[in-house]
Amino acid sequence: MKVAVLCGGRSSEHEVSLRSGEAVAKGLEQAGHDSLLVKIDRSGGWSHDGGPVELSPGRGLLAADAVFPALHGPFGEDGSAQGLLEWLDVPYVGSDVLSSAVCMDKLTLKRLFAGRGIPQVDFVGVDEEDWRGRCSGLGLPLWVKPSRLGSSVGISKVEGLAELDAAVELALRHDPRVIVEASAQGRELECSLLGNETVEASVPGEVIAHGDWYDYEHKYSDGGMELVVPAPIPADQASRLRDLAVESFRLGGCSGLARCDFFVEPDGEVLVNEINTMPGFTETSVYAKLWEASGLSYPDLCDRLISLAIDRHRAARSFEF
């Protein structure tokens, strides 16, 4: 098939997205597809092979059979690009507009999880009444985060309440919605998900950051983290983690792919941290490495995602609007 791969974008994760897009384009070629790399610059301009890209409904995107939006963060992973692709009426990899928006917004997703009783760390939204007073009940340290960014951008670790306002101010530079979370004491584990109505969960892996915490530098620099696959946890914990990953995927309305992140506490309790609808997608990214350890190669993974995109698009078009 002819697949347009979108990468770059206007968010602070621009460079990460370029790396994901280039890897996806290569993986699709290895799987037998014709990939068209479309780069979106920081001002929002679209180009392919140095020329502008025409966006017109009914004509698709470069007459592609499908689109792989390897975009991370705002204007790409938050439903914005998905809405455009719906308008163009072209099959695309990943979750739809609503699911992308909900899962991108940590506050909205955690409130949704709370309503279903999904185990997670305590949190406070800076938009809530008496949020400072409520933060004092979360213990220390605290984690202050922009609600709608990924790759640990704009996150602060707060060791004392006197540092809270400065950390919130930093997060507000990135997003008007800010969340404050209690600190988990457990190990960080991740699980990759694949599917539409039928969802498969990979073997879990443990992320070991070579630093105080798993920040942007440790995520994307050589030697900044170590992924242990399969995670050295008991079989019952691994089963619980995979079940929670699938439940979170379905609760978030996800499709195609996602990566679910967890904490496993010292007492064995498994806590859901978040779910990412378009995780980093290079061959060495956690998402792909977990599938490789589960028996699915990178080219085959890219191919499966295109098939899932075509299937979802076909199913959606069976409804009358």
Sequence and secondary structure as in RCSB ss.txt:
>XXXX:A:sequence
MKVAVLCGGRSSEHEVSLRSGEAVAKGLEQAGHDSLLVKIDRSGGWSHDGGPVELSPGRGLLAADAVFPALHGPF
GEDGSAQGLLEWLDVPYVGSDVLSSAVCMDKLTLKRLFAGRGIPQVDFVGVDEEDWRGRCSGLGLPLWVKPSRLG
SSVGISKVEGLAELDAAVELALRHDPRVIVEASAQGRELECSLLGNETVEASVPGEVIAHGDWYDYEHKYSDGGM
ELVVPAPIPADQASRLRDLAVESFRLGGCSGLARCDFFVEPDGEVLVNEINTMPGFTETSVYAKLWEASGLSYPD
LCDRLISLAIDRHRAARSFEF
>XXXX:A:secstr
 EEEEEEE SSTTHHHHHHHHHHHHHHHHHTT EEEEEEE TTS EEETTEE  B TTSTBTT SEEEE   STT
TTSSHHHHHHHHHT  BSS  HHHHHHHH HHHHHHHHHHHT     EEETTSTTHHHHHTTS SSEEEEETT  
TTTT EEESSGGGHHHHHHHHHTT S EEEEE   SEEEEEEEEESSSEEE   EEEEESSSS  HHHHHSTTSE
EEESS SS HHHHHHHHHHHHHHHHHTT  EEEEEEEEE TTS EEEEEEESS   STTSHHHHHHHHTT  HHH
HHHHHHHHHHHHHHHHTTS  
